[in-house]
Amino acid sequence: MAGRFNIGAKIDSVMERVRQAQAQAEAHAAQMAAAAQSVKQPLSDAPNAKPLNANEGRYLDSFQEERAKKKGLPELAAPQAPGATTPSALPANEAKEAQQEKGWKTSEPTVVQTSKKGCAEATLTFLEQSDGENEAELSQEQAREKVRNRADTLAVSPTGVRDLGVDVNLDDGATPDEMGAILGGMGIEVTSGSSECDPKALSGALKKGEYALALVDSNALLNTTLEPGQQSQEPGELHWITIDAVDPGKTNSKDDDLYRVRDPANGAYWVKASDMKKIVSEAQEKHGSGGIMTVQKEKGRATKAPDELAALARRNLERTAPLGDGNGGASRRASVAESS
């Protein structure tokens, strides 16, 4: 009887280990699924969007045909963070607490552009939806409409920026001055603007609770996700992205920091600071424009009077000049050789 009891106890022990292993596997799957939600699902006004990889949550835009399937055209694969082999090793946003204190919501999904030149509009929509002071949750359609209304108001306002030579029109993308003006109309201040990426300054601004917008070369950005043999040496197009998170590197060098980019064409992924420097540098070299502006929304922005917003729009232009006057409006999702 004692022998049978010992055998039964061993079987129970084995079964318990099996149950624990299954529970760990389920927890691992749930954690990966949660990570995949860092990018948005297709917008309701982009009904033809198709998943590139449903597990990673990256999507083709409604205007982007599946040309990556053609022989010789590389498909984009969002880069895995250096050294990230398990969910516990995924980068984390060390600016999160400060950003929340400044009134940002830090868990909003990436906004996907819905037109060929829609990266600027999508970037601004992401900022609008990330405002923690909104009285009610905004759908992306509602946030997009608010951005459009601000842009349209500036375009016709006699106290706006027309007399400064800034023609606000999101239909064909946006120049740095247009972005600065619209941000002001939204009640968001441009705190700094530079034609270069300075990781020390950028990481510091993020950790103070700010967000950043970057105007980059689309092919240079795409190259960070491709093997050397697949990378293009041809210039892409100027493209707007948001930088909303920082994870410090393993060394004292800020070049090892990781930045989470919200790419309107490809979703959310992490880019090394040294790569971000190259991406911005290539934009300036190939287009004569590009750079990074840091931004912070003003408290109570929703209740500011139109003349206050117009004044902020004009002040923002003092900091957007270093980025040049190139027009950012690219979608370079599936092919480094494809023109938008």
Disulfide bonds with the S-S distance in Angstrom:
none
